[in-house]
Amino acid sequence: MITVTPLERVFVFNGARLPDPGSSLSVEEVRSMYVNTYPELATATIEGPAPVDGVMQYTFVRAIGAKG
């Protein structure tokens, strides 16, 4: 019998690891939740998931653009 175990999700933004607030939330919902703490996430793109050290890692990447 094969047992499937989902990997833990980890979110990374600007080098900081952000815990998964709940596996029932979509990645977009997680980003929306963290926008209050990290306003830059409002325009960030999402890279991943990528398997890293036994977890599925999603990376929030800030949009690059000129101010003004």
SULFEN-V953736 format. One record per pair of residues at least 4 apart in sequence whose C-alpha atoms are under 8 Angstrom apart, sorted by the first residue. I is the first residue (numbers start at 1). J is the second residue. If there is no record, write none. Layout:
BEGIN
{{I & J} {I & J}}
END
This chain:
BEGIN
{{7 & 54} {7 & 55} {7 & 56} {8 & 54} {8 & 55} {8 & 56} {9 & 19} {9 & 20} {9 & 23} {9 & 55} {9 & 56} {9 & 57} {9 & 58} {10 & 17} {10 & 18} {10 & 19} {10 & 20} {10 & 55} {10 & 56} {10 & 57} {10 & 58} {11 & 17} {11 & 18} {11 & 19} {11 & 20} {11 & 57} {11 & 58} {11 & 59} {11 & 60} {12 & 16} {12 & 17} {12 & 18} {12 & 57} {12 & 58} {12 & 59} {12 & 60} {13 & 17} {13 & 18} {13 & 59} {13 & 60} {13 & 61} {14 & 60} {14 & 61} {20 & 30} {21 & 25} {21 & 30} {25 & 29} {25 & 30} {26 & 30} {27 & 31} {28 & 32} {29 & 33} {30 & 34} {31 & 35} {31 & 41} {31 & 42} {32 & 36} {32 & 41} {32 & 42} {34 & 38} {34 & 39} {34 & 41} {35 & 39} {35 & 40} {35 & 41} {35 & 42} {40 & 44} {40 & 62} {41 & 45} {41 & 60} {41 & 61} {41 & 62} {43 & 62} {43 & 63} {44 & 60} {44 & 61} {44 & 62} {44 & 63} {45 & 60} {45 & 61} {45 & 62} {45 & 63} {46 & 58} {46 & 59} {46 & 60} {46 & 61} {47 & 58} {47 & 59} {47 & 60} {47 & 61} {48 & 57} {48 & 58} {48 & 59} {49 & 56} {49 & 57} {49 & 58} {49 & 59} {50 & 56} {50 & 57} {50 & 58} {51 & 55} {51 & 56} {51 & 57} {52 & 56} {52 & 57}}
END
